[in-house]
Amino acid sequence: MDFAFTDEQNMIAETAQGFFGENATSERTRAAMAADGIDRDLYRSFCEELGLGGVLVPEELGGVGLGHVEMAILAEAAGYNVAALPLLNLNICAAMLAAGGTDEQQSELLPALLAGEKIGAAVGNDTVTFEGDVLNGTFEYVPHGGSADVLILAHPDQVWVVDASADGVSVEAHTTMDQTRPLATIRLDNVTGAPLADAQAAIKASQPAAWITLAAEALGGAQACLDRTVAYANEREQFGRPIGSFQAYKHRVADMMVEIEQARSAVYWAACANDEQKDDPQLALHAAKAFCADTFFKCAGDMIQLHGGIGFTWEHDAHLFFKRARSIQTLLLDGNWHREQVASEILGEAA
């Protein structure tokens, strides 16, 4: 397996880094936090100007026709800047519709999602009841559920598309730690959904789209924590010398770098394994989600401590990274669950 980026992938990385670095500013992120957590202008620009909203969607369906490596590159760049856009939802919804949607869903719904004209939210619950295509039940912890126009609701046996404004759909938005990715509870009372053509294909496609996106976001966020800490260490002086010259400080920063490089390997192992469908792609997914989320959380905490008193203030951006890191740790199943899956993959029935 070759982990080196191609020339095209390097170009995508440079473009994404430049785009998010210029546009996903602290001021815009904070403005989005005060609203519904989405920078609408940023999202439209990402989908329309870059045209990379459909990175996982085949060209014949209106997408870019690339793979999970390219998706990870984009998510890493977004995570580096704590970008306030529903990239996680976009990747999951697009992957599910492309893999299992009906011809009508793919021709009518996919273009609107990929253009940023509609916001989708995907979530699963095995306790939801249904008779035919009439659904009843509750879906909790839905990222950007309060802003979604389209819901893709999954049960192990079926997946449905539901209009978020349909009769019987009620949405309760919550105040959450990561204000760039607020959660909501969605309740269904005799709601009619439009079933996907192939539920199992859609569910299978959703897993790498979801977990690689989160792992890559965590990688980007962790790298930003390190870069900001190093910059601060070279600027801030104590006793007539930069604080980065002190041994204890150096050791903490070195530990951050070691963890981040391992996280980078985990992300792109998972992406390559799922693109090439070899080298145990499911194991790689669980390992990447668990390890990268924990690495980000550790690096975010270290950044706050190594910035001293200023790192604890609202004015400093350190708390944005810390909150995103904590959110990623628990979102789409926590590290303990993913490590259990890794154990099961390795040990089989003995686990």
Buried (B, 14 or more C-beta within 10 A) or exposed (E): EEEEBEEEBEEBBEBBBEBBEEBBBEEBBBEBBEEBBBBBEBBBBBBEEBEBBBBBBBEEBBBBBBBBBBBBBBBBBBBBBBBBBBBBBBBBBBBBBBBBBBEEBBEEBBBBBBBBEBBBBBBBBEEBEBEEEBBBBEBBBBBBBBBBBBBBBBBEEBBBBBBBEEEBBEBBBEEBBBBBBBBBBBBBEEBBBBBBBBBBBBBBBBBBBBBBBBBBBBBBBBBBBBEBBBEBBEEBEEEEEBBBEBEEBEEBBEEBBEBBEEBBBBBBBBBBBBBBEEEBBBBBBBBBBBBBBBBBBBBBBBBBEBBEEEBEEEEBBBBBBBBBBBBBBEBBBBBEEBBBBBEBBEEEEEE
